[in-house]
Amino acid sequence: MTPNAAHAMFAVDEASRALGIELVEASGGHAVATMTITGAMVNGHDIAHGGYVFLLADTAFALACNSHGPATVASGAEISFVAAGRLGDHLVATATERTRYGRNGIYDVTVHRETPAGPEVVAEFRGRSRVLSAKRDEA
């Protein structure tokens, strides 16, 4: 796979990499990232803290929308938690571009855990993107 802007961005993404997020692929508005739930990511209910699940989905979203080249940021996002993540779960976030229009885009991300019976959805995320203008002070 030829490296692209998403790979370059991820190479300096200390926040995502510090949590063990791995870039599997990113190109053409599509991306896959993975993360394993560690003890530090489990909350007082003994389940994965939703913020970590959101962060994984947001990272896959960022990789997908930056795979086209121009610097792109989130203009908004929402997540629906479908099932609880658990300690040791290996989560996979798959981001897919739905549409791009002007400097905007919409991306869906499914986060699932791998189980012996197959993938089990943990969360569904929708992100809205905006390509940064040439003037960095304008979004």
N, C-alpha and C positions, 0 to 999 in steps of 0.2 A: 504494500500500500504506500502510495506517495504521501509524505507529510503535507499538511495544509495548514491554514491559519488556526484551525481548532487544535491541532497537535502542538503548534508553537505556543498558543495560549495556555494549554494544559501543562506544558513543560515548566511554566513559571507560576502555576496556580498552587501556591503553598497551602492554602486552606483545604482544598480537595485532596491533594496528595498526602497531607499530614494525617488525614483520617483513613488513609488506606484505599482511597478510591483509585481505581485503575481504568484507564482508557482502553477499550477493546477496539473500537473503530469509530471513525467520524469522517463522513464525506457526503456531499450532495444533499444536505439537509437531513441526514440521518446520523444517529450516534448511539453507541452502546457503552455504558460504564458500569462497573461493578464495585461492591463494597461488602465486607463481612461485618456483621454486628458484633462489636466487642463489649466487654463488661462496662467500659466507660460510656457506652452509648445506651445503656439500659436505664430506664427511669424507676421511680418508686413503685410502679405497678408490675415490675419485672418484665417489661416489654420495651421494645426499641422506642426511644424518644422520637416523637414525630418530626422534630427539627432535623434530626440526622437523615431520616427518610426523605424529607423535603430537600435537604442539601444534595443528596445523591441525585434526585430527580432534576433539580435545578442545574447541577453540573452537566448531566446528559443533555438537557435543553440548551445550555450555553455552548456545548460542543457542537450540537446540530446546527444552531443558527450561526455560529462562527465558521462553519465548514465551507461557506461560500466565499469567504475572504474579507469583506469589509468588517471592521470592528463593530460588533453588535452587542447590545445589552438588553436586559429584561425591562419591559415597561409595566409588567404585572404578571402575576401567576396565582393559581389556586390549586389546592390539592384535596382529594377525597381519600381518606384512609379506609381501605376496604377490609384489611385483616391486620392483626398485630404482628410486627416483626419480633423475633426472639433472639436471644443470645446465640451466637454461632450461625445464624442464618446468612447465607450467601445471597445478597440481593443483586439483581440485574435490572438496570434502568435502560429502556429502549425508547429513544426519542425519534419522532417522525414529524417532518414538516407537513403541515396541512395546507398552508397557503402563504405566499408572500405578495404584498401589494405596496408599491412605493417603497418606503423605508421600513415598513412594518411586516411582521410575520406572526403566524400562529403555529404552535408546536404542541403535540400531545406526547406525553411520556407515560409509559406503563412501567411500574416497578413490581417485579415479581421475585419470589424466593424459589430456589430450586429445591424440589422434593423428589423422593424416589418415585412418586406417582406422577411427576411432571411439574410444570410451573404453576405456582399459586400466586395470584395477584395480591399484592399488599397495598398498592396505592395507584391512583390515576391522577395525573398532573396535567394542567394546561398552562402553557406559558405564552405570553405575548412579547414579541421582540421589537426592537427599534435599532436600525443602523445609525451609528453616530454620524453627525454631520462633520464636514471638513473643519468647522469651528468646534473644538472640543467642548466649549461652554454651552452649546445648544444640543439638546437631546432630540 
